[in-house]
Amino acid sequence: MTKLILYSKAGHLLLDEPFNASPIAAEEIRMHITESARTRGIILIDHNFRVVHKIVNHTLLLDQCYLKTVSYTHLRAHETL
C-alpha cells in the first residue's frame, strides 16, 4: 500500500509506520520514499528510528505536547542507535 501512495499525484504525503514490515521490505520502501521525496514533501511517522534517521533531512520529536528539533550530527558520526 505504501508504494501505491508514494506514486500518487499528491504534492505532500503523510506516511504512518511505513517501515512496519520485514527488514527486506523496509529497505525497499526506504528506496521508494527517497525517490518520491525528490518531487514532493513527505512526513514520516514511525518508531523505527534506525531506518528513519538515515533518510530524513529534518526531524521533529513530539515530547509532552512540544515539538523539538533533533540533530543527527553526533548520531550519524557514531551510528550507535
C-alpha positions in Angstrom: 0.0 0.0 0.0 2.8 2.4 0.8 4.3 2.1 -2.7 0.9 2.9 -4.2 0.6 6.1 -2.2 4.2 7.1 -3.0 3.4 7.2 -6.7 0.1 9.1 -6.4 -0.1 12.7 -7.7 -0.4 14.3 -4.3 2.1 17.1 -3.6 2.5 16.0 0.1 2.3 12.7 1.8 1.8 11.5 5.4 3.1 8.0 5.9 2.3 6.4 9.2 4.6 3.5 10.2 5.8 2.7 6.6 8.7 0.6 7.9 6.5 -1.7 10.0 7.4 -4.7 7.8 10.2 -7.2 7.3 13.8 -5.7 7.0 13.8 -6.6 3.3 10.5 -4.8 2.7 11.6 -1.9 4.8 14.7 -1.4 2.7 12.6 -1.4 -0.5 10.2 1.1 1.0 13.1 3.3 2.1 14.3 3.4 -1.5 10.9 4.3 -2.9 10.5 7.1 -0.2 13.9 8.5 -1.1 12.9 8.6 -4.8 9.5 10.1 -4.2 10.8 12.7 -1.8 12.7 14.4 -4.7 9.4 15.8 -6.1 7.2 16.2 -3.0 7.1 16.7 0.7 6.8 13.6 2.8 6.0 13.4 6.6 7.1 10.1 8.2 5.7 8.9 11.5 7.5 5.8 12.6 9.0 4.2 15.7 11.8 2.6 13.6 14.3 5.3 14.4 17.2 3.3 12.9 15.7 3.5 9.4 14.1 6.9 9.6 17.1 8.9 10.7 19.0 7.6 7.6 16.7 9.2 5.0 15.2 12.3 6.5 16.5 15.9 6.1 14.6 17.4 9.1 13.4 15.7 12.2 10.9 16.9 14.9 10.3 14.9 18.1 6.9 15.3 19.8 7.6 15.2 23.5 4.9 16.1 26.1 2.9 18.3 23.6 6.0 20.1 22.3 7.9 19.7 19.0 11.6 19.6 19.4 14.2 19.7 16.5 16.5 16.7 16.6 20.1 17.0 15.3 21.8 13.8 13.9 25.3 15.1 13.5 26.6 13.3 16.6 24.4 10.2 15.9 25.5 9.7 12.3 29.1 10.0 13.2 28.9 7.1 15.7 25.8 5.1 14.5 25.2 3.8 18.0 21.5 3.7 18.0 
